[in-house]
Amino acid sequence: MLNLCDEGFGNDAFKELHVPAFLEMLDLPYTGAGPACLGICYDKALVRAMAQALDIPVPLETYVRAGDRLATLPSVFPALLKPAHGDSSIGITQDAVVRDPEALLAYLGHLNEILPGRPALIQEFLTGAEYSIALVGNPATGLDALPILEVDYSALDPGLPRILGYESKWHPDSPYWTDINYLETGLDAERQREMVVQSIRLFEVLGCRDYARFDFRSDANGVIKLLEANPNPGWCWDGKLNLMAGFAGLSYSDLLERILDVAFNRIELVRPARSHQRKSAVAAKA
């Protein structure tokens, strides 16, 4: 089964993991990440900690409990605020980039209003080039990286923070939708390879399956750091995943076919083991 429900059950992003969980209860094979992986990757602080344990560079970060106004505020500005748990850039707008403590506190209050009870992250705002790595495959049978995408902010008003936030995904009349472009990166081969290797390690440790996208961005000194891990990234025809497939000369249908193929191969590998487990369980009951 091709799981296209990347926006969650009933288009509720917080229920994305419920769909594969339901399919597993029915013993129906499907493409993409399982519920455990989706749950882990929904926790941005947890993903950052796992990446850091793998020696993958990550932004400086402060965790703020919901409603906590006494937290130690970072001294490095600009900073980026985001929900600690979330998807689809919910809670991340152009105002999430703050340049002083007053703006930071104001946006923390905003997050508490729109997402009550949810902790927040205050991150070092990375100002350098931004990249996306897409992997298709599985660790047991091999992972292929599509050509790396770079975000082109050159046409965006210089007065606006360079960020792919909520406006870039959901507001067609926003300059973040109309003035941001995407191109195949011209980054040197060594740094491309380094991001791909880091993405492969994260893919396996996080339990991704069949396909995933990893976003990176460099700081002011050129150090490339992990931004996000995206199992089951969006299926939009103009989304990053399909754009990267296009860089490789693949059509949208080619991409879907490749993902179906790697999912089928993965399922075929585990099917004999599951059959043996069921037979053993039946024998034990008898």
Residue, then its C-alpha position, 0 to 999 in steps of 0.5 A: m500500500l502506498n501511504l500518501c497520508d503525510e499530513g496525518f489522519g483527517n489532515d491533522a499533522f499530529k496524527e501522522l503516525h496513527v495511519p501506519a499504526f492502524l495499517e500495522m494492526l491490520d497487518l497491511p504492508y505499506t510504504g514509508a516510515g513506521p509509527a515509532c520512527l514518526g513519533i521519534c522524529y516528531d520530537k525535534a529535541l530528541v532528533r537533535a540529541m541523537a544527531q549530536a551523539l553521532d557527531i553530526p553538527v547541530p545548532l545551539e539550542t535551548y529547551v523551554r517548557a510550556g509556559d516557562r518564562l523563567a528559562t535562561l534565555p540565549s545570549v546569541f541573536p538572531a535566534l529561531l523559535k519553534p515548537a519542540h514537537g510538530d510538523s509542517s512548519i506549524g508555529i514557524t513563521q517569519d516572526a519566529v526569527v527574533r533579534d532581541p530578548e523582547a521579541l523572543l518573549a513575545y513569540l514564546g507567548h504567541l507559541n503558547e497561545i496557538l500551541p498550549g501546553r507544548p514546549a518550545l526550542i530556541q535555536e541559533f538561527l543559521t544564516g548560510a546556505e540551506y540544503s536538502i538530502a533525499l534518500v531512497g532505499n533501505p539499509a539492508t538493500g542499499l540507499d541512493a541519494l538524489p541530487i542535493l537541493e539548495v534553497d535559493y533566497s536571492a529573489l526574496d526581499p532582503g528585509l525578510p528573514r531567510i527561512l522556509g516557514y509556514e508561509s512558504k508552504w501554506h500562503p500562496d500570496s506570500p513572498y515566501w511562496t513566490d520568491i523562493n526558488y530551488l536548484e541543484t547545489g553546486l557545493d563541492a563534492e566532499r561536503q556533499r558526500e559528508m551530508v549524504v553520509q550523515s543522512i544515511r547514518l540518521f536514516e538507519v538510527l531513526g528507523c526510517r524506511d524507503y525514503a526520507r529527507f534531511d535538511f541542513r544549513s550552514d552557519a555564518n562560519g560555513v559549518i553545515k548543521l542538521l536542521e530537520a529529519n523528515p521521514n515520509p516527506g511531503w508528496c506535493w508535485d512541487g515539493k522538494l522530494n520531487l524536485m530532487a527526483g527531477f534533478a536526477g531525470l526522474s518523473y513524478s511517476d518514476l519516483l513513486e515507482r522507485i519507492l514502491d520497488v524498494a518498499f516491496n523489496r523490504i517487505e519481501l525480506v522480512r516476510p519469511a521471518r514473520s511467517h516463521q514467527r507465526k508458525s512458531a506461535v501457533a505451535a507453542k499454543a498447540 
